[in-house]
Amino acid sequence: MSAETLHAGIAELVERYDLDAHQGEQIGELLALLEAEARAPSSVRSPELALDVHVADSLVALELAAARGARALADLGSGAGFPGLPLAIALSDGAVTLVESQARKCRYLERAIAELGLANARVVCARAEEWSAGAGASDAVLARALAPQAVVLEYAAPLLRLGGALVDWRGKRSAADEQSAQEACPLLGMALQEIRRVQPFASARERHLHVFIKVAETPPRFPRRAGVARRRPMAVTPADRPRKQRQSRRSSGAIDAV
């Protein structure tokens, strides 16, 4: 991809999402930083690929009122800063917190924020379950390629204010994963609002944004200790139940409640 073609691709995103020229320049700077930084925590670093699979895929959340109207957003497991950094560029009136547990990635995110001049973004170097200062503070929580959906819900729910939204990026839909999420929702005070099929770039296939709303206070027992959500998900799919029940009978003579 030539510089002219890359510039045209950025211009297309600027027009699509009603951004200004300065925001377009920041997108270009973000792509240049990703390419130049030898330790950038992403396997996709070339500007021509990253423009689509990282930047456009992040900005597609602006098609949702839950994201576009948010003033306090938290990007969980931010990694190389997607979707958080592009959305911090686009939502200049909002405050975006990049939550990342790995120190090396946190250092990269801090450099990116400084080089891009993003006064509305900050890094919290912690696991989502351990970020107690973020409890109930976010209008929107963002999660992209983070964990099974029920696990993401458990991470996100305690961080949301009532009426706030989790926006969860997914590829091809999974009935089993969605069923587990539906089982977890009432335990966390969450409810599914919509599953929207999106096309962030021309060649994108099977992209979906799953939107959950916080409809009741999350019980104080959540979040559980770091790592527990992944090891012991709250909900299991119907296909998993017979195996779980057999294991429970062998160990205790009773059937686990799920």
C-alpha positions in Angstrom: 0.0 0.0 0.0 1.4 3.4 -1.0 1.4 6.4 1.3 -1.3 7.9 -0.9 -3.5 4.8 -0.5 -2.9 4.7 3.2 -3.8 8.4 3.5 -7.0 7.7 1.5 -7.9 4.9 3.9 -7.5 7.2 6.9 -9.6 9.9 5.1 -12.3 7.3 4.5 -12.5 6.6 8.3 -12.4 10.3 9.1 -15.5 10.8 6.8 -17.3 7.7 8.0 -17.1 8.6 11.6 -17.2 12.4 11.3 -13.7 13.0 12.7 -11.6 16.1 12.1 -8.3 16.6 10.3 -6.3 16.5 13.6 -7.9 13.2 14.6 -7.0 11.8 11.1 -3.4 12.8 11.7 -3.4 11.1 15.1 -4.6 7.9 13.5 -1.7 8.1 11.1 0.7 8.7 14.0 -0.7 5.7 15.8 -0.1 3.5 12.8 3.5 4.8 12.4 4.2 4.2 16.1 2.9 0.6 15.8 5.2 0.0 12.8 8.3 1.6 14.3 8.1 0.2 17.8 10.1 -3.0 17.7 8.4 -4.2 20.9 4.8 -3.2 20.1 2.6 -5.9 21.5 0.9 -6.9 18.3 1.6 -9.3 15.4 -0.1 -6.9 13.0 2.2 -3.9 12.7 2.2 -2.9 9.0 0.1 0.3 8.5 -1.8 -1.1 5.6 -3.0 -4.1 7.7 -3.3 -2.4 11.0 -5.5 0.3 9.5 -8.2 -2.3 8.9 -7.8 -5.0 11.5 -6.9 -2.7 14.4 -8.1 0.9 13.7 -11.2 0.4 11.6 -12.2 -2.6 13.7 -12.0 -0.4 16.8 -13.8 2.6 15.4 -16.8 0.5 14.3 -18.0 0.8 17.9 -18.9 4.4 17.1 -21.9 3.0 15.2 -23.3 2.1 18.7 -24.9 4.9 20.8 -23.6 3.0 23.9 -20.0 3.7 22.8 -20.4 7.0 21.0 -22.3 8.6 23.8 -20.0 7.3 26.6 -18.0 9.8 28.6 -16.0 7.3 30.7 -14.8 4.2 29.0 -12.6 1.3 30.1 -10.7 -0.9 27.6 -10.1 -4.3 29.3 -7.0 -6.2 28.3 -5.9 -3.3 26.1 -2.8 -5.0 24.8 -1.5 -2.8 21.9 -4.3 -0.2 22.6 -7.1 -1.5 20.5 -9.9 -0.5 20.7 -9.0 2.0 23.4 -6.5 4.3 21.6 -8.5 4.8 18.4 -11.6 5.5 20.5 -9.7 7.9 22.7 -8.7 9.7 19.4 -12.3 9.8 18.2 -14.0 10.6 21.5 -11.9 13.6 22.5 -14.6 14.7 25.1 -14.5 11.3 26.8 -12.0 9.7 29.3 -10.6 6.4 28.2 -8.8 4.1 30.6 -6.6 1.3 29.2 -6.6 -1.6 31.6 -3.7 -3.9 31.0 -2.0 -6.3 33.4 1.4 -6.9 31.7 4.0 -4.3 32.5 5.7 -4.4 29.1 2.4 -3.6 27.4 1.6 -0.9 29.9 4.9 0.8 29.1 4.1 0.7 25.4 0.6 2.2 26.0 2.0 5.0 28.1 4.5 5.9 25.3 1.7 5.8 22.7 -0.5 8.1 24.8 2.4 10.6 25.3 3.4 10.6 21.6 -0.1 11.0 20.4 -0.8 13.7 22.9 -3.9 12.1 24.2 -4.8 14.0 27.3 -8.0 12.0 27.7 -6.4 8.6 28.0 -4.5 6.9 30.8 -3.2 3.4 31.6 -4.1 1.3 34.7 -1.6 -1.5 35.0 -3.7 -4.1 36.7 -6.0 -7.0 36.2 -9.6 -6.0 35.7 -10.6 -8.0 38.8 -8.1 -6.0 40.9 -9.0 -2.5 39.7 -11.2 -1.6 42.7 -10.9 2.1 42.0 -12.8 1.6 38.8 -15.9 0.0 40.4 -19.1 1.6 39.1 -17.2 4.3 37.2 -17.6 3.5 33.5 -20.3 4.4 31.1 -18.9 1.8 28.7 -16.5 -1.2 29.1 -14.8 -2.4 25.9 -13.5 -5.9 25.4 -11.9 -7.1 22.1 -10.6 -10.7 21.8 -10.3 -11.0 25.6 -12.0 -14.1 27.0 -15.1 -16.3 26.8 -18.1 -14.0 26.9 -19.3 -15.1 30.4 -15.9 -14.3 31.7 -15.9 -10.9 30.0 -19.2 -10.1 31.6 -17.9 -11.0 35.1 -14.9 -8.7 34.5 -17.0 -5.8 33.2 -20.2 -5.8 35.3 -18.6 -4.4 38.5 -16.9 -1.6 36.6 -20.1 -0.3 35.0 -22.5 2.3 36.4 -26.2 1.4 36.3 -27.3 1.8 32.7 -23.8 1.5 31.4 -22.9 -0.9 28.6 -20.4 -3.7 27.8 -19.4 -3.7 24.2 -17.8 -7.1 23.4 -16.1 -7.7 20.0 -16.7 -11.1 18.5 -16.2 -12.9 15.3 -18.4 -15.8 14.1 -21.3 -16.3 16.5 -21.1 -19.2 19.0 -24.4 -20.6 20.4 -22.6 -22.2 23.3 -20.7 -19.1 24.3 -23.8 -16.9 24.0 -25.8 -19.4 26.1 -23.1 -19.3 28.9 -23.3 -15.5 28.7 -27.1 -15.5 29.0 -26.8 -17.7 32.1 -24.3 -15.3 33.7 -26.2 -12.1 33.0 -28.8 -12.3 35.8 -26.2 -13.2 38.3 -24.3 -10.0 37.5 -27.1 -7.5 37.0 -26.6 -7.5 33.2 -28.9 -8.0 30.2 -28.2 -8.5 26.5 -29.3 -5.4 24.5 -28.3 -6.4 21.0 -25.9 -8.3 18.8 -25.1 -6.2 15.8 -23.3 -7.5 12.7 -20.8 -4.9 11.5 -18.4 -4.5 8.6 -15.5 -2.3 9.8 -13.7 -2.7 6.5 -14.5 -4.1 3.0 -13.0 -7.6 3.5 -14.3 -8.1 7.0 -16.5 -11.2 7.5 -18.4 -12.5 10.5 -17.8 -9.5 12.8 -20.3 -8.8 15.6 -20.6 -6.3 18.5 -22.4 -7.8 21.5 -23.9 -5.1 23.7 -25.0 -5.8 27.3 -26.6 -3.2 29.6 -26.2 -3.1 33.4 -29.8 -3.2 34.6 -29.2 -3.9 38.4 -26.4 -3.6 40.9 -23.8 -6.3 40.7 -23.7 -8.3 43.9 -20.7 -7.4 46.1 -19.2 -10.9 45.8 -18.1 -9.9 42.3 -15.5 -9.6 41.0 -14.1 -12.8 42.4 -10.3 -13.2 43.0 -8.0 -12.7 40.0 -8.1 -15.7 37.7 -11.1 -17.4 39.2 -13.5 -16.3 36.5 -11.5 -18.2 33.9 -10.9 -21.2 36.1 -14.5 -21.5 37.4 -16.9 -19.8 35.0 -20.3 -19.0 36.6 -22.3 -20.6 33.8 -21.8 -23.7 31.7 -23.5 -24.7 28.4 -26.1 -27.4 28.4 -23.6 -29.7 26.6 -21.2 -29.3 29.5 -23.8 -30.1 32.2 -23.7 -33.9 32.0 -20.0 -34.0 32.4 -20.1 -31.5 35.3 -22.8 -33.5 36.9 -21.0 -36.8 36.6 -17.9 -35.3 38.1 -19.9 -33.9 41.0 -21.6 -37.2 41.7 -18.3 -39.0 41.8 -16.7 -36.4 44.2 -19.6 -35.6 46.5 -22.7 -37.7 45.7 -24.6 -34.6 44.8 -25.2 -32.5 41.6 -23.7 -29.1 41.4 -26.1 -26.2 41.0 -25.2 -24.1 37.9 
